[in-house]
């Protein structure tokens, strides 16, 4: 039987996967978006932002690690895994309506929401890789762009309303996630390039990193992840810092949506450019740009509001544009029968790194004044802690530049 090429893929496949990824991941930052309303109602401590973000990340890490250990995405139908995972993530997100301010319940539900998102994000990339053997960078550009937009949606819903609308944010995002899962389950079949995965073997996981090119792609991705989610988590806080310093009233939720959501466009643009420039070069350029933003971030807070927002918009575009290209490189450098497991495992480790980064940043920002008195009036200096990630990633992936360019 002749295997289909990317040119014979039905036109609806990529749009359906993209829309479903967008809808499925809308529950990711729902907790962050409604946190100000919950803090107003229940007087949560300042560090609740870090806790609620880490709960989702920890759940996602646990889920992706378990999925990788059990080789779920390679041994079972990724379409069915995606649908079931999206429905369960939506259900746990919806249960936030009934927590009545209990911190342990909120964090537990965010954990399980993140856990089942492990069957949405990396499995969505696996489905795309099964359909698009050629131009995978372009396909994943659209897919990760949808992920970015989905994560930004809760900020938009909140920004267009007020704190009293937090329940609507939860309801809308839960419905979107459930609809995304059903859309894939009802419209998409397993791709023609899918290879049946190997049986469960822990050696299969460790042997992945014995391949030089795979290791370079994975480590580049890890450096990228040190910066990405901490930046996203702290975008609302950065705008709040600027408002306090300059006595401005920038709409925190609306601008958070715009800054985070702008990354969707850069992912798509990077996907198109990868066809002529190669995924490695696009990833290298994007990671270099976001690293420069890390170094100059403290200076963003001394400029006028338009320049400040422009700088954050540029950062928001650069910080994510490399993500789909790193995923494409991971997929290209892994064995065909282990692509799903490789994507899931690398994603799991990458998100574990985000917890460390977010925890360090949260600790420094909320440190007692007696410990770091110089930081209390200049918290933006803490953003320099993001710079080592891009630097490590750039050094790790240099060997891929020539080999994975057209």
KAFENQUI-V928583 format. One record per backbone hydrogen bond with DSSP energy under -1.0 kcal/mol. CO is the residue of the C=O (numbers start at 1). NH is the residue of the N-H. E is the energy in kcal/mol with one decimal. If there is no record, write none. Layout:
CO;NH;E, CO;NH;E
//
This chain:
5;8;-1.6, 10;13;-1.5, 12;16;-2.2, 13;17;-2.3, 14;18;-2.9, 15;19;-2.8, 16;20;-2.3, 17;21;-2.4, 18;22;-2.5, 19;23;-2.5, 20;24;-3.0, 21;25;-2.0, 23;26;-1.1, 25;28;-1.7, 29;33;-2.2, 30;34;-1.7, 34;38;-2.1, 35;39;-3.1, 36;40;-1.9, 37;41;-1.9, 38;42;-3.2, 39;43;-1.9, 45;48;-1.6, 46;49;-1.2, 47;51;-2.1, 48;52;-2.9, 49;53;-2.0, 50;54;-2.5, 51;55;-2.1, 52;56;-1.3, 53;57;-2.2, 54;58;-3.4, 55;59;-2.1, 56;60;-2.6, 57;61;-2.7, 58;62;-2.5, 59;63;-2.6, 60;64;-3.0, 61;65;-2.5, 62;66;-2.3, 63;67;-2.9, 64;68;-2.4, 65;69;-2.8, 66;70;-2.2, 67;72;-2.4, 68;71;-1.1, 71;75;-2.3, 72;76;-2.3, 74;197;-2.4, 77;81;-2.2, 78;82;-2.4, 79;83;-2.2, 80;84;-2.4, 81;85;-2.3, 82;86;-2.5, 83;87;-2.1, 84;88;-2.1, 85;89;-2.6, 86;90;-2.2, 87;91;-1.9, 88;92;-2.3, 89;93;-1.9, 90;94;-2.2, 91;95;-1.4, 93;96;-1.5, 94;97;-1.9, 95;98;-1.9, 96;99;-1.3, 99;102;-1.6, 102;106;-2.3, 103;107;-2.7, 104;108;-2.1, 105;109;-2.4, 106;110;-2.2, 107;111;-2.0, 108;112;-2.1, 109;113;-2.0, 110;114;-2.3, 111;115;-2.3, 112;116;-2.0, 113;117;-1.2, 116;119;-1.4, 117;120;-1.7, 117;121;-2.1, 120;124;-1.9, 121;125;-1.6, 122;126;-1.8, 123;127;-2.4, 124;128;-2.0, 125;129;-2.5, 126;130;-1.9, 128;132;-2.8, 130;193;-2.7, 135;139;-1.9, 136;140;-3.0, 137;141;-1.5, 138;142;-1.8, 139;143;-1.9, 140;144;-3.2, 141;145;-1.7, 142;146;-1.9, 143;147;-1.7, 144;148;-2.6, 145;149;-2.4, 146;150;-2.6, 147;151;-2.1, 148;152;-1.5, 149;153;-1.3, 152;156;-1.4, 153;157;-2.7, 154;158;-2.1, 155;159;-2.6, 156;160;-2.1, 162;165;-2.2, 163;166;-1.1, 165;169;-1.7, 166;170;-1.6, 167;171;-2.4, 168;172;-3.0, 169;173;-2.2, 170;174;-2.0, 171;175;-2.3, 172;176;-2.2, 173;177;-2.3, 174;178;-2.2, 175;179;-2.4, 176;180;-2.3, 177;181;-2.0, 178;182;-2.2, 179;183;-2.3, 180;184;-1.8, 181;185;-2.3, 182;186;-2.3, 183;187;-1.8, 184;188;-2.2, 191;194;-1.5, 202;206;-1.4, 203;207;-2.3, 207;210;-1.4, 208;211;-1.4, 211;215;-2.5, 212;216;-2.2, 213;217;-2.3, 214;218;-2.7, 215;219;-2.7, 216;220;-1.9, 217;221;-1.9, 218;222;-2.1, 219;223;-2.0, 220;224;-1.8, 221;225;-2.2, 222;226;-1.3, 224;228;-2.1, 227;231;-2.3, 228;232;-2.3, 229;233;-2.7, 230;234;-1.8, 234;238;-3.0, 235;239;-2.1, 236;240;-2.0, 237;241;-2.8, 238;242;-2.2, 239;243;-2.4, 240;244;-2.2, 241;245;-2.5, 242;246;-2.4, 243;247;-1.1, 243;248;-1.0, 251;255;-2.5, 252;256;-2.0, 253;257;-2.1, 254;258;-2.0, 255;259;-2.7, 256;260;-2.5, 257;261;-2.9, 258;262;-1.8, 260;263;-1.3, 261;264;-2.0, 262;266;-1.4, 263;267;-2.0, 264;268;-1.8, 265;269;-2.6, 266;270;-2.7, 267;271;-2.0, 268;272;-2.0, 269;273;-2.5, 270;274;-1.8, 272;275;-1.2, 273;276;-1.1, 273;277;-2.8, 274;278;-1.4, 278;282;-1.8, 279;283;-2.5, 280;284;-2.3, 281;285;-2.5, 282;286;-2.5, 283;287;-2.6, 284;288;-2.0, 285;289;-2.2, 286;290;-2.4, 287;291;-1.9, 288;292;-1.9, 289;293;-1.8, 290;294;-1.9, 291;295;-1.7, 292;296;-1.9, 293;297;-1.0, 296;299;-1.4, 297;300;-1.5, 299;302;-1.5, 304;308;-2.6, 305;309;-2.7, 306;310;-2.1, 307;311;-2.5, 308;312;-2.1, 309;313;-2.2, 310;314;-2.4, 311;315;-2.3, 312;316;-2.8, 313;317;-1.7, 314;318;-2.4, 315;319;-2.7, 317;321;-1.2, 320;323;-1.6, 322;326;-2.4, 323;327;-2.1, 324;328;-2.2, 325;329;-2.2, 326;330;-2.5, 327;331;-2.4, 328;332;-2.5, 329;333;-1.8, 335;338;-1.8, 338;342;-2.9, 339;343;-2.8, 340;344;-2.1, 341;345;-3.0, 342;346;-2.5, 343;347;-2.0, 344;348;-2.2, 345;349;-2.4, 346;350;-2.5, 347;351;-2.3, 348;352;-1.7, 349;353;-1.8, 350;354;-1.2, 351;355;-1.3, 352;356;-1.3, 353;357;-2.2, 354;358;-3.0, 355;359;-2.7, 356;360;-2.4, 357;361;-2.5, 358;362;-2.9, 359;363;-2.5, 360;364;-2.4, 361;365;-2.6, 362;366;-2.1, 368;371;-1.6, 368;372;-1.8, 372;375;-1.6, 378;381;-1.7, 379;382;-1.8, 380;383;-1.5, 381;384;-1.8, 382;385;-1.9, 383;386;-1.8, 384;387;-1.3, 386;389;-1.1, 387;391;-1.7, 388;392;-2.5, 389;393;-2.5, 390;394;-2.6, 391;395;-2.1, 392;396;-1.9, 393;397;-1.7, 397;400;-1.8, 398;401;-1.3, 400;404;-2.5
//
